[in-house]
């Protein structure tokens, strides 16, 4: 449409000349050096599998979803990974809605090749029932703002989203063991995808004057450049994919130099992604206690609720919205019931019987987060933040406290102390006939807490992070 | 009879609102509106030359593109586009720039109930950010009807699915004007009692619907203060043209659009300061 053409981005001759001349003296218009990347910021939203990446002015969002489908006939044991790229018209006035343009298709293919051919995402672990039922993982990439270098930004977004995505656990059941049962997240903890390495795409732009090369071009530089190359490498300096489709011819030595630079950039970006995902995972684990009631709020009102002192407060389902202070006071309890997220400022505990949600995964999974929230671990992190909670310190008084009030457990600083906690817990168990389920759970958590307590905080995080 | 909502809100209580403008760099205007967990991002490009084939070339045309979070684009997306387009057409001054198209692109970031009202609010803020001439602002709200006849505002997705019926309503934002009081009334009623858009899902009686209207209008008063307050603080930075120029990397000229945007926001500031 002619009206559309009127809106496409056109640089004047003066602007083009300016960019090229500046590049000859190694100056870029935004002040970077030729081999500098722009600032990368990775943000996650509350739900799993969604990431928002900002690379300078480029803004990309990725969403990951998974569904059970039939596998391909020639690969009955593997799940599938598919990418859908949306060049939204909000990113650039020249992007049109409807059929994806060439650039959109190319971007999708480059990122897909980097992940699939290099076997970064383990598709065999996505198989549930060979030949019948596998997980199909779908990555939706939305380009929100085109500030140049969409491939790199979209690649980072896709990786970040895949790393934080959790798929529901499923098992085989039914009479013949052929029926697939998908467990909802409240019953069994969802599992992360197995990702072996992170292929990072690094894009170079070539200009016609004297083999000038720059990394991470902005959209002004893209309008002026003569050719581009995208190299996808991982942190081990393995080349996963190279894409140079047409454009200027370039000397071999320049290509080799670019690949060396790409290796360094890939390593930097990999560390940034890992740090961002790690901090998201710890934050998510701290919030996990409250994740359950938002989903089971509908059941709680029906089931037998053993509410301590506040009978009239309606159960607050989505307590993820509660602010940090109420979060801290909630984690007093080894249980996941949060309804009193708001009311626990008064140090009340609501105990709900028959709550098997914390018994997730077996002892075989050493993921401390999937074993339910480690109350001691949380309290340690809380204590380190300096939150003052009344009657937190006495361990001896734990006996009485277990029966009714908030449970003040002093986070044991070393194993000796924690073993005395367990003894105290055991004595409580023997003396207090009722509330045995809750005590048993507390004991279990205390035992797992023992194992983890001797580790450093960072080591625990490394265990969770499967890279 | 008190209704216990899942997240503990009262029947008349809205979720926390958040609005931010000028988020995207390439778009002429952009805004994101968050109501609780529902978040929508809207970008506006325009006015661009030319109108589409079936549109009236003597007026400006508004084109809406709705992008869902994931999945194929289907009939429901087309319906949303049509509703947002008609709503925005009634608040824009269409005779100022004839034979032009303004594109409004809506991207759903998260859907947790009251999606369409959230999108309309965001679109209104984005239009202001882009400097498109508007008659007045619009605020949208969603009201749900429970089985007991009780009306609750701003439902979450779970509530929407379990309720008997719901209605989304768009009201004009009250005008703060230096003109005399009488001129703000349309046929004897104050202007903000009008309804720009109304859509319902499910069956409700006439009385229930009128109740929804009353409740919704009262609640939109709060929303419109949030909207207005959000549009204001940017004025300090908008007043300096130097800032506007520095936002554009190469071209030193400030476009007519940005100029118009500054004037519009000055209007709002002066209007509310006289109130």
Interface residues (C-beta under 8 A of the other chain):
Chain A: X1 X2 X3 X6 X7 X11 X15 X18 X29 X30 X45 X46 X47 X57 X59 X61 X63 X65 X84 X86 X88 X89 X90 X91 X92 X93 X97 X138 X140 X142 X144 X145 X146 X147 X219 X220 X297 X298 X313 X314 X315 X316 X317 X318 X321 X342
Chain B: X4 X5 X6 X7 X8 X16 X23 X24 X25 X26 X27 X30 X36 X37 X41 X42 X43 X45 X48 X49 X50 X51 X52 X65 X67 X69 X70 X101 X103 X105 X107 X109 X110 X156 X249 X250
